[in-house]
Amino acid sequence: MSSLPNNWQIKSLGEVASITAGQGAPQGDENFSDKGYPFIRAGSLENLMNGSNYDQLEKIEEEKAKKHHLKLFLEGCILFAKSGMSSMKDRVIVLKSSAYVVSHLAVIQPNENLDSKYLAHWLGFFKPSRLIKDESYPSISLDTVSKISVPFPPLQIQKQIAEILEQADKAKQKRKEANKLTDEFLQSVFIEMFGDPVKNPKGWEIKSFDQLVEKFQYGTSIKSSLDGIPVLRIPNIIQGVLDLSDLKNVKLSEKEMHSLVLNINDILFVRTNGNPDFVGRCALYNLTGKYVFASYLIRAIVRKENVNSMFLVYLLGNSDYRNVIRSKCSTTAGQFNINTKGLGGLPIILPHISLQQQFAEIVNKTDALKEKQKQSEQELGNLFQSLMQKHLKGSWCELIAYPSSRNRDLRLRREGIIGFAVATFCMMSEEIIESFIMITRLSLFKREI
């Protein structure tokens, strides 16, 4: 904070904004309607941050709002959760339309000299959860919120900073959309090449799954520990791929380890879960190094001469085929299960192996693109944080003061400030991603018609 420009100040949030909270939610469905103003709960914040429309929220008509003494908060107010587990999530939004707000949310209404978007970005960087004193009972008092220190540049500078950060944030959102479209694109390619795997309109030969594997195998039930060999568990099976962000180890005997070490092209299935949609979820094993798998997973070792593992993973992950898998599940004490017999009885369409391999090549090429997107997303996240740092130190104020690109470049070269390069990257990156999304949408559209 000591490097702030001369025309910046540090103020407490209570000095530059009105701080309050929402009110208790009316009890009973009869209080809600499809008319009136939206009612925002703590659980609504994530969807709103991801771009959900306010029309999708439950609403309260004015008469009911008066009856329950609800206050209407205006567009531009800033919300974040101040109590409950949601307060640990640091979800900060700016109201895009007037709304009623639940009591678990803090509501900040900036005065005329404080830009809402600037403050929201700053709170996103500051992270309100750092004010929680006891994570067992997470809560942030409004008095504590009012004492948050805020760097306070002139209003015009606030707006310019907010605009630059908006561009960077848009680039991040476009990246997420591009990743989602990539997955939809592959499912579209699968349907175009092989047809609906349940209805089998192309008349492919059908075999049971157990005819296409060398064997099914359950994993180890030994408890995980800090030492030993990495063990893949249910949390590691995410939407057809392996996620190693929460990886455990397990100590095994040489004999058991030899039996359970995974091989390239093995397929891992979730065999039990409280959510039936998760049972039978699978992923292709394609990692380097030695890994084993836990008892809530089943391994399928595929007969490579007849079937391609990548083809199988996409077939079994097809949204229509999920009902077939669900029909093989049983329930016990609230848990849904599928065993090796249930998996083995699944009907599998069997196009010629060369066609399956063509599909696998398309997936591999697309995965290579996704990996580049993932690396770029990480770089973008780092650059966004860099932008935030620059913003807090006030460096942007000086950059924005140089309207001429030539003067700006000279300034950057002289002082070594990377801020402008970061912003340019973010904006260029958005254009590139936008082009990719447009091309992918066109491709999907062509397939639909």
Buried (B, 14 or more C-beta within 10 A) or exposed (E): EEEBBEEBEEBBBBBBBEBBBBBEBBEEEEBBBEEBBBBBBBEBBEEBBEEEEBEEBBBBBEEBBEEBEBEEBEEBBBBBBBBBEBBBBBBBBBBEEBBBBBBBBBBBBBEEEBBBBBBBBBBBBBEBBEBBEEEEEBBBBBEBBBEBEBBBBBEEBBBBBBBBBEBBBBBBBBBBBBEEBBBEBBBBBBBEBBBBBBEBEEEBEEBEBBEBBEEBBBBBEBEBEEEBBBBBBBEBBEEBBBEEEEBBBBBBEEEBBEEBBBEEBBBBBBBBBEEBEEBBBBBBBBEEEEBBBBBBBBBBBBEEEBBBBBBBBBBBBBEEBBEBBBEBBEEEEEBBBBBBEBBBBBBBBBBEBEBBEBBBEBBEEBBEEBEEBEEBBEEBEEBBEBBBEBBBBBBBBBBBEBEEEEEBEEBBEEEEBBBBEBBEBBBEBBEEBBEBBEEBBEBBEEEEE
